[in-house]
Amino acid sequence: MDINALTDINWVSTTQGDVSVREALIRAHEPDFMLDLQKPAYDVAATFRFLLSVVALVLRYEENSKWENAGDMAILSADGLSSFAIDRALGVLSSSANLFDSAHPFMQRPVLPLKSGKDTSRKIGPGDQEVKKLSPAMPSDRGEDYWDLIVSFPTKLSLSEAVMKLVTYHYYSMAGNNKYDGDKTRMGAPGIRFLGKGNAATEFIWKVDGESFLYSLLASLPKNWVDGQGLPAWADREMNASKLLNGLPHPLWMGTWSSNTAACYWEEENGQQLLTGVRVGGVPPQWLPIAYVGKDSEKALKEWWDIRNENDPMYLYMGDSKNGDGAKKAQRIDFGRDGIDLAIEWAAEDKLAALLNSGNANVLPSDAEDRTPIFFRHQIEGTASSPSVRASDVFYADPDVWGFGLRSRQQKVIKRKATLIRAIHRKVTGVFRRRNASDAKTEASGYPALVLDALENSRADASAEFWRQITPVYEAYMSELRAGSPIDEELSKGIYRAAMQTFDHVTEPFIGQYSQQIYAVRGSLSRIIQKIIREHHNVTEENNVTEEN
């Protein structure tokens, strides 16, 4: 049976309904055409990544546009991809697009014959392993039982549902104890990262008002994915057509390679093919990017995909300023943090500028005046050896507080103001803690220590209240900055007011018990905050004079 996953199955969920890959490419330039962002973020991002890998091939066959020319690509994003180029690219991929091919089934590994009647390593049948194993949100069997997390998931999948889950598994599967024919899952899928328990692996794509979905694809597509003849790894499992002259894999192959895959059991029911069982596991040795010579190769494999991950077009990696060892870290937008807190962190730590500059090597390079990101974030729980996605959503950067669309000088201003606000936040929240030896020395010298030991549990409340208080202040300043008339004095007054109102709001219920300590700390805190703001203004004025000269 021949069923082409690129042309025959409507599995791409869009604002215009479910369509095939071919139709999605044909319509990608239409004004109202976009992926359905109401789906789980890992499904949306997996679809985007898949289409990105196909568009890389399509651009090679565009006869009237040069992918090296940003002007041509901007025009193409409005006019649309040609059906000629789309069909040429899909033709190249067709040998790996058949869902039921015996040698190269789409997004699967071939089912292997049993070695004997007792062989369990290759055993597969309906329900042997439920199809929910394809979900990144699926905890381990033991984890599901231990945490009482019975994941709701159908026992059978239609063709369109199955293809969507297979694509998502390719891009977002994680390490665990699952194996097929002895090949165990690893942490080398291209779309997901384990960044510590409870942290959010965070991806992004670009959106520009008035521009098409195709524009977003071209803005995220690295030029080196298009250059040359390499194929996506799912279409060239053993790198037969995707090896460069120096022996290294083509960037497109490298960026789409996954450490995990699935063997599938299909059944026919009322004339329809259904996926009723899977065995998930690692890829066979011949699909690995480097020769596997035993356990010593595991470290080399991890180093390989760590390098690959740093060049991923949908993640932002930056040097770790704390360690100073040159190592890069994936930047995050974690769940449970206030939106203004995140916006100020990204401004203060130059993440905004880095994000905007990250697309300079793409087919449509960055334009800081127009672009805003759409983030996909995936909260990871469990352990590094057996993680799972506990939450996955689409996060929109609030244009009122994020510094996108600003000129370079305005971005520098926002960085300085954001740094000041974070310093004040640390001072206000820092008083709600346990007393230490340094506090005793301060008090011994005749000064009150800046600590409210009895209110240490109020620190989280103070943080939340500060961000609530500072939000209208920061929004007003951003609005003035965009209009070209920011008033620094008003911002300073607003920051001071937000800090002291935060302190008063949190301590008010405890005045009757700890009035002396609260008033003493309040007086010291007020003076320190005013000093920090005053010193900030002195440095700012010096910087302005230097820049003008």
C-alpha positions as CSV (number, residue, x, y, z in Angstrom):
1,M,0.0,0.0,0.0
2,D,1.4,3.4,-1.0
3,I,0.3,6.4,1.1
4,N,2.4,9.5,0.7
5,A,2.6,11.4,4.0
6,L,3.5,14.6,2.1
7,T,0.6,14.7,-0.3
8,D,-2.1,12.2,0.6
9,I,-2.8,12.9,4.3
10,N,-4.1,16.1,5.9
11,W,-2.1,16.2,9.1
12,V,-0.9,19.8,9.1
13,S,-3.3,21.7,11.5
14,T,-3.8,25.3,10.3
15,T,-6.2,28.2,10.8
16,Q,-7.8,27.0,7.6
17,G,-8.3,23.4,8.8
18,D,-6.2,20.3,8.4
19,V,-4.2,20.2,5.1
20,S,-1.5,18.1,3.5
21,V,2.1,19.2,3.5
22,R,1.9,20.1,-0.2
23,E,-1.2,22.3,0.3
24,A,0.5,24.0,3.3
25,L,3.4,24.9,1.1
26,I,1.1,26.1,-1.7
27,R,-0.9,28.3,0.6
28,A,1.9,29.4,3.0
29,H,1.9,33.0,1.6
30,E,-1.9,33.6,2.0
31,P,-2.7,36.4,4.5
32,D,-4.9,34.3,6.8
33,F,-2.9,31.1,6.6
34,M,-1.0,30.1,9.8
35,L,-0.5,27.0,11.9
36,D,-3.1,26.4,14.5
37,L,-1.4,27.8,17.6
38,Q,-4.2,26.4,19.9
39,K,-2.6,23.0,19.7
40,P,0.1,21.8,22.2
41,A,3.2,23.8,21.5
42,Y,5.3,20.7,20.8
43,D,2.8,19.7,18.0
44,V,2.9,23.2,16.5
45,A,6.7,23.4,16.7
46,A,7.2,19.9,15.3
47,T,5.0,20.9,12.3
48,F,7.0,24.1,11.8
49,R,10.3,22.3,12.0
50,F,9.1,19.7,9.5
51,L,7.9,22.3,7.0
52,L,11.2,24.2,7.5
53,S,13.1,21.2,6.4
54,V,11.0,20.8,3.3
55,V,11.1,24.5,2.3
56,A,14.9,24.2,2.3
57,L,14.6,21.8,-0.6
58,V,11.9,23.8,-2.3
59,L,14.1,26.9,-2.5
60,R,16.7,25.0,-4.5
61,Y,14.2,24.5,-7.3
62,E,12.7,28.0,-7.5
63,E,13.6,29.2,-11.0
64,N,12.7,32.9,-10.6
65,S,14.1,33.6,-7.2
66,K,17.6,33.2,-5.7
67,W,17.6,32.1,-2.1
68,E,20.9,33.9,-1.5
69,N,19.1,37.2,-2.3
70,A,17.1,38.6,0.7
71,G,15.1,40.9,-1.7
72,D,14.0,37.9,-3.8
73,M,13.0,36.0,-0.7
74,A,10.9,38.9,0.6
75,I,9.1,39.0,-2.7
76,L,8.7,35.2,-2.6
77,S,7.2,35.4,0.9
78,A,4.4,37.5,-0.5
79,D,3.9,35.8,-3.9
80,G,4.3,32.2,-2.7
81,L,6.3,29.2,-3.6
82,S,5.9,27.8,-7.1
83,S,4.1,24.6,-7.6
84,F,7.0,23.5,-9.8
85,A,9.5,23.9,-7.1
86,I,7.3,22.3,-4.5
87,D,6.6,19.2,-6.6
88,R,10.3,18.8,-7.5
89,A,11.2,18.9,-3.8
90,L,8.4,16.5,-2.8
91,G,9.5,14.2,-5.6
92,V,13.1,14.1,-4.1
93,L,11.6,13.2,-0.7
94,S,9.0,10.7,-2.0
95,S,11.1,7.6,-1.5
96,S,11.0,8.3,2.3
97,A,7.4,9.6,2.4
98,N,5.5,6.3,2.0
99,L,3.9,5.5,5.4
100,F,4.0,1.8,4.7
101,D,7.2,1.3,2.8
102,S,9.0,-1.9,3.9
103,A,12.5,-0.4,3.9
104,H,11.9,3.3,4.6
105,P,8.5,3.9,6.3
106,F,7.9,7.6,6.9
107,M,9.1,8.7,10.3
108,Q,9.5,5.0,11.4
109,R,12.0,2.2,11.4
110,P,11.1,-1.0,9.7
111,V,9.5,-3.7,11.8
112,L,12.0,-6.6,12.2
113,P,11.1,-10.3,12.2
114,L,11.2,-12.1,15.5
115,K,14.5,-13.9,16.2
116,S,12.5,-16.7,17.9
117,G,9.1,-17.3,19.4
118,K,10.4,-16.0,22.7
119,D,11.9,-12.8,21.3
120,T,10.5,-9.8,23.2
121,S,13.0,-7.2,21.9
122,R,11.1,-7.1,18.6
123,K,7.7,-8.2,19.6
124,I,5.0,-5.8,18.4
125,G,1.3,-6.0,18.1
126,P,-1.9,-4.2,19.0
127,G,-1.5,-2.6,22.5
128,D,1.9,-4.3,23.2
129,Q,3.0,-0.7,23.8
130,E,0.2,1.8,23.6
131,V,0.3,4.6,21.0
132,K,0.5,7.2,23.8
133,K,4.2,6.3,24.0
134,L,4.6,8.7,21.0
135,S,3.6,11.7,23.2
136,P,6.4,13.8,24.7
137,A,4.0,14.3,27.7
138,M,4.0,10.6,28.4
139,P,5.9,9.8,31.7
140,S,7.6,6.5,32.2
141,D,5.5,3.6,33.2
142,R,6.7,3.7,36.8
143,G,6.3,7.5,36.8
144,E,2.8,7.3,35.6
145,D,1.9,4.8,38.4
146,Y,3.9,6.6,41.1
147,W,2.5,10.1,40.5
148,D,-0.9,8.8,39.6
149,L,-0.6,10.5,36.2
150,I,-2.8,8.3,34.0
151,V,-2.4,10.1,30.7
152,S,-5.5,10.3,28.7
153,F,-4.8,9.2,25.1
154,P,-6.7,7.2,22.5
155,T,-5.8,3.6,22.0
156,K,-5.9,3.9,18.2
157,L,-4.8,6.7,15.9
158,S,-6.2,7.6,12.4
159,L,-3.7,8.2,9.6
160,S,-3.6,11.9,10.1
161,E,-3.3,11.6,13.9
162,A,-0.6,9.0,13.6
163,V,1.5,11.0,11.2
164,M,1.3,14.1,13.5
165,K,2.4,12.1,16.5
166,L,5.2,10.3,14.6
167,V,6.5,13.7,13.4
168,T,6.3,15.1,17.0
169,Y,8.1,12.0,18.3
170,H,10.9,12.5,15.8
171,Y,11.5,16.0,17.0
172,Y,10.5,15.9,20.7
173,S,11.2,12.4,22.0
174,M,13.4,12.1,25.1
175,A,15.6,9.6,26.9
176,G,14.1,6.8,28.9
177,N,14.0,3.0,29.3
178,N,12.1,2.3,26.1
179,K,14.0,0.2,23.5
180,Y,13.4,-1.7,20.3
181,D,15.8,-4.5,19.2
182,G,18.1,-3.4,22.0
183,D,18.3,0.3,20.8
184,K,17.4,2.5,23.7
185,T,16.0,6.1,23.5
186,R,18.5,8.9,24.0
187,M,18.3,12.7,24.6
188,G,19.3,13.6,21.0
189,A,16.0,14.7,19.3
190,P,16.5,18.1,17.7
191,G,13.6,20.0,19.2
192,I,13.9,19.3,22.9
193,R,16.4,20.0,25.7
194,F,16.7,18.9,29.3
195,L,17.6,22.2,31.0
196,G,17.0,21.0,34.6
197,K,13.9,19.8,36.3
198,G,11.1,22.2,36.2
199,N,12.7,24.5,33.6
200,A,11.3,25.2,30.2
201,A,13.0,24.4,26.9
202,T,12.1,27.5,24.9
203,E,12.0,27.8,21.1
204,F,11.0,30.8,19.0
205,I,9.9,31.7,15.5
206,W,9.4,35.2,14.0
207,K,6.2,37.0,13.2
208,V,5.8,40.3,11.4
209,D,2.5,42.1,11.2
210,G,1.2,42.0,7.7
211,E,3.7,39.3,6.6
212,S,2.8,35.7,5.7
213,F,3.4,32.4,7.4
214,L,5.9,31.8,4.6
215,Y,7.8,34.9,5.8
216,S,8.1,33.2,9.2
217,L,9.5,30.1,7.7
218,L,12.1,31.9,5.6
219,A,13.0,34.1,8.6
220,S,13.9,30.9,10.6
221,L,15.6,29.0,7.7
222,P,19.4,28.9,7.9
223,K,21.0,29.6,4.5
224,N,23.4,26.6,5.0
225,W,20.3,24.3,5.1
226,V,19.5,25.4,1.6
227,D,23.0,25.4,0.2
228,G,24.3,22.2,-1.4
229,Q,22.4,18.9,-1.8
230,G,21.8,17.6,1.7
231,L,18.5,16.1,2.7
232,P,16.6,16.1,6.0
233,A,17.8,13.2,8.2
234,W,14.3,11.6,8.1
235,A,14.7,11.3,4.3
236,D,18.3,10.1,4.3
237,R,18.7,7.9,7.3
238,E,22.2,6.7,6.6
239,M,23.6,10.0,5.3
240,N,24.0,8.6,1.8
241,A,23.2,11.9,0.0
242,S,24.0,14.3,2.8
243,K,27.7,14.0,3.5
244,L,29.9,17.0,2.7
245,L,33.3,16.6,1.0
246,N,35.0,16.8,4.4
247,G,33.0,13.9,5.6
248,L,30.8,15.9,7.9
249,P,27.0,15.8,7.6
250,H,25.2,18.5,5.7
251,P,23.7,21.2,8.1
252,L,20.2,20.3,7.0
253,W,20.8,16.6,7.9
254,M,22.5,17.6,11.1
255,G,19.7,19.9,12.2
256,T,17.0,17.4,11.6
257,W,18.6,14.2,12.9
258,S,16.9,12.5,15.8
259,S,18.2,9.9,18.2
260,N,14.9,8.1,18.5
261,T,12.2,6.5,16.3
262,A,9.3,4.1,16.4
263,A,8.3,0.7,15.0
264,C,4.6,0.7,14.3
265,Y,1.8,-1.8,14.2
266,W,-1.0,-0.9,11.8
267,E,-4.4,-2.5,11.5
268,E,-7.3,-2.1,9.0
269,E,-10.7,-1.3,10.4
270,N,-13.7,-0.6,8.2
271,G,-11.4,0.1,5.3
272,Q,-9.2,2.6,7.2
273,Q,-5.7,2.1,8.4
274,L,-5.2,2.7,12.1
275,L,-2.1,2.8,14.3
276,T,-2.8,0.4,17.2
277,G,0.6,-0.3,18.7
278,V,4.1,1.1,18.8
279,R,7.6,0.2,20.0
280,V,9.6,3.3,20.6
281,G,13.3,3.3,21.0
282,G,16.6,4.6,19.7
283,V,17.7,4.5,16.1
284,P,19.6,1.6,14.8
285,P,23.5,1.9,14.8
286,Q,23.6,2.6,11.0
287,W,21.5,5.7,11.5
288,L,23.9,7.3,14.0
289,P,25.9,10.3,12.9
290,I,29.2,8.8,14.1
291,A,30.4,5.2,14.1
292,Y,29.3,3.4,17.3
293,V,32.0,1.3,18.9
294,G,30.4,0.7,22.3
295,K,29.6,2.7,25.4
296,D,32.6,4.9,24.8
297,S,30.7,6.4,21.9
298,E,27.9,7.7,24.1
299,K,30.0,10.7,25.2
300,A,31.0,11.4,21.6
301,L,27.4,11.2,20.5
302,K,26.3,13.7,23.3
303,E,29.1,16.1,22.3
304,W,27.9,15.8,18.7
305,W,24.3,16.8,19.4
306,D,25.3,19.4,21.9
307,I,27.2,21.2,19.1
308,R,24.2,20.6,16.8
309,N,21.8,22.0,19.4
310,E,23.8,25.3,19.7
311,N,23.2,25.9,16.0
312,D,19.5,25.2,16.1
313,P,17.6,28.0,14.4
314,M,14.7,27.9,16.9
315,Y,16.8,28.1,20.1
316,L,18.8,31.0,21.5
317,Y,22.1,30.0,23.0
318,M,24.3,32.6,24.8
319,G,27.6,32.4,26.7
320,D,27.1,31.7,30.5
321,S,28.1,34.9,32.2
322,K,28.3,33.2,35.6
323,N,30.8,30.6,34.7
324,G,32.9,32.6,32.2
325,D,34.2,29.4,30.6
326,G,32.8,30.1,27.1
327,A,30.1,27.4,27.4
328,K,26.8,28.4,25.9
329,K,23.4,27.9,27.5
330,A,19.9,27.7,26.0
331,Q,17.9,30.7,27.1
332,R,14.5,30.0,28.8
333,I,11.1,31.5,29.4
334,D,10.1,29.5,32.4
335,F,6.5,28.8,33.5
336,G,5.3,30.5,36.7
337,R,7.3,33.8,36.2
338,D,5.7,37.1,35.8
339,G,5.7,38.4,32.3
340,I,7.2,41.8,33.2
341,D,9.9,39.9,35.2
342,L,10.8,38.0,32.0
343,A,10.8,41.1,29.8
344,I,13.1,43.0,32.1
345,E,15.5,40.0,32.5
346,W,15.8,39.7,28.7
347,A,16.4,43.4,28.3
348,A,19.0,43.6,31.1
349,E,21.0,40.6,30.0
350,D,21.1,41.5,26.3
351,K,18.9,38.6,25.3
352,L,16.7,40.8,23.2
353,A,19.6,41.9,21.1
354,A,21.0,38.4,20.8
355,L,17.6,37.1,19.8
356,L,17.2,39.7,17.0
357,N,20.8,39.0,15.8
358,S,20.4,35.3,15.8
359,G,18.7,35.2,12.5
360,N,21.3,37.1,10.5
361,A,22.5,33.9,8.8
362,N,19.0,33.0,7.7
363,V,17.3,33.3,4.3
364,L,15.4,36.4,5.5
365,P,17.9,38.0,7.9
366,S,16.7,39.9,11.0
367,D,15.0,43.3,10.9
368,A,14.9,44.6,14.4
369,E,12.4,47.3,13.5
370,D,9.6,44.9,12.6
371,R,10.0,41.5,14.2
372,T,8.4,40.0,17.3
373,P,8.9,36.4,18.4
374,I,6.4,33.7,19.2
375,F,7.8,31.4,21.8
376,F,7.2,27.7,22.3
377,R,8.0,26.6,25.8
378,H,8.0,23.1,27.2
379,Q,8.2,22.5,30.9
380,I,10.3,19.4,31.6
381,E,9.9,17.3,34.7
382,G,11.3,13.9,35.8
383,T,15.0,13.2,35.7
384,A,17.7,13.7,33.1
385,S,17.6,10.0,32.3
386,S,13.8,9.8,32.0
387,P,12.2,13.2,31.5
388,S,8.8,14.1,30.2
389,V,7.0,17.3,29.1
390,R,4.5,18.4,31.9
391,A,3.3,21.5,30.1
392,S,3.7,22.9,26.6
393,D,2.3,26.2,25.4
394,V,2.7,29.2,23.0
395,F,4.0,32.3,24.7
396,Y,3.4,35.7,23.2
397,A,5.8,38.6,24.1
398,D,3.7,41.6,25.2
399,P,4.6,44.4,22.9
400,D,3.9,47.0,25.6
401,V,6.8,45.7,27.8
402,W,9.2,43.8,25.5
403,G,11.7,46.0,23.7
404,F,11.1,44.8,20.1
405,G,10.8,47.3,17.3
406,L,13.3,49.7,19.0
407,R,16.3,51.3,17.5
408,S,19.8,50.4,18.8
409,R,20.1,53.4,21.1
410,Q,16.7,52.8,22.5
411,Q,17.6,49.2,23.3
412,K,20.7,50.4,25.2
413,V,18.4,52.7,27.2
414,I,16.1,49.9,28.1
415,K,19.0,47.7,29.1
416,R,20.1,50.3,31.6
417,K,16.7,50.8,33.0
418,A,16.0,47.1,33.2
419,T,19.2,46.6,35.1
420,L,18.2,49.3,37.6
421,I,14.8,47.7,38.1
422,R,16.3,44.3,38.8
423,A,18.7,45.8,41.3
424,I,15.8,47.4,43.2
425,H,13.8,44.2,43.0
426,R,16.7,42.3,44.7
427,K,16.9,44.9,47.4
428,V,13.2,44.9,48.2
429,T,12.9,41.1,48.2
430,G,16.2,40.6,49.9
431,V,15.0,41.8,53.3
432,F,12.7,38.8,53.6
433,R,15.2,36.2,54.6
434,R,17.0,34.5,57.5
435,R,19.5,36.5,59.6
436,N,23.1,35.7,59.0
437,A,26.6,36.5,60.5
438,S,26.9,39.6,58.3
439,D,23.7,41.0,59.8
440,A,25.1,40.5,63.3
441,K,28.2,42.5,62.4
442,T,26.1,45.3,61.0
443,E,24.0,45.6,64.1
444,A,27.1,45.4,66.3
445,S,28.4,48.6,64.5
446,G,25.2,50.4,65.5
447,Y,23.2,50.1,62.2
448,P,20.0,48.2,61.7
449,A,20.4,45.1,59.5
450,L,18.4,45.0,56.3
451,V,16.6,41.8,57.2
452,L,13.1,40.7,58.5
453,D,13.9,37.3,59.8
454,A,10.3,36.6,61.0
455,L,9.0,37.3,57.5
456,E,11.3,35.1,55.5
457,N,8.4,33.2,54.0
458,S,7.0,36.5,52.5
459,R,9.8,36.8,49.9
460,A,7.8,35.2,47.0
461,D,4.8,37.5,47.9
462,A,7.2,40.5,47.8
463,S,8.5,39.5,44.4
464,A,5.0,39.1,42.9
465,E,3.8,42.4,44.4
466,F,6.9,44.3,43.1
467,W,6.2,43.1,39.5
468,R,2.6,44.0,39.9
469,Q,3.5,47.5,41.1
470,I,6.2,48.1,38.5
471,T,4.2,47.0,35.5
472,P,2.2,50.3,34.8
473,V,5.4,52.3,35.5
474,Y,7.4,50.3,33.0
475,E,4.6,50.2,30.4
476,A,4.3,54.0,30.6
477,Y,8.1,54.5,30.2
478,M,8.2,52.1,27.2
479,S,5.3,54.0,25.6
480,E,7.2,57.3,26.1
481,L,10.4,55.8,24.8
482,R,8.7,54.6,21.6
483,A,7.2,58.1,21.1
484,G,10.7,59.6,21.5
485,S,10.0,61.4,24.8
486,P,11.0,59.3,27.8
487,I,11.1,61.0,31.2
488,D,13.8,59.4,33.3
489,E,12.7,61.4,36.4
490,E,9.2,60.0,36.3
491,L,10.5,56.5,35.9
492,S,12.8,56.9,38.9
493,K,9.9,58.2,41.0
494,G,7.8,55.2,39.8
495,I,10.5,52.7,40.7
496,Y,10.9,54.1,44.2
497,R,7.2,54.2,44.7
498,A,6.7,50.7,43.5
499,A,9.5,49.4,45.8
500,M,8.1,51.1,49.0
501,Q,4.5,50.2,48.2
502,T,5.6,46.6,47.8
503,F,7.4,46.7,51.2
504,D,4.3,48.3,52.8
505,H,1.9,45.9,51.2
506,V,3.8,42.8,52.4
507,T,4.6,44.0,55.9
508,E,1.3,45.6,56.8
509,P,-0.4,42.5,58.2
510,F,2.6,42.1,60.6
511,I,2.9,45.7,61.9
512,G,1.3,44.8,65.2
513,Q,3.8,42.1,65.9
514,Y,7.1,43.4,64.5
515,S,6.6,47.2,64.2
516,Q,10.0,48.2,65.5
517,Q,11.9,45.9,63.1
518,I,9.6,46.8,60.1
519,Y,10.0,50.6,60.6
520,A,13.7,50.3,61.1
521,V,14.2,48.2,58.0
522,R,11.9,50.5,56.0
523,G,13.9,53.6,56.8
524,S,17.2,51.9,55.8
525,L,15.6,50.4,52.7
526,S,14.3,53.7,51.6
527,R,17.7,55.4,51.8
528,I,19.5,52.5,50.0
529,I,17.0,52.5,47.1
530,Q,17.3,56.3,46.7
531,K,21.1,55.9,46.7
532,I,20.9,53.2,44.0
533,I,18.7,55.3,41.8
534,R,20.9,58.4,42.3
535,E,24.0,56.5,41.4
536,H,22.3,55.0,38.3
537,H,21.5,58.5,37.1
538,N,25.1,59.7,37.6
539,V,26.4,56.7,35.6
540,T,23.7,57.3,32.9
541,E,24.7,60.9,32.5
542,E,28.4,60.0,32.1
543,N,27.5,57.4,29.5
544,N,25.4,59.9,27.6
545,V,28.2,62.4,27.5
546,T,30.6,59.7,26.3
547,E,28.3,58.6,23.6
548,E,27.7,62.2,22.4
549,N,31.4,62.8,22.2
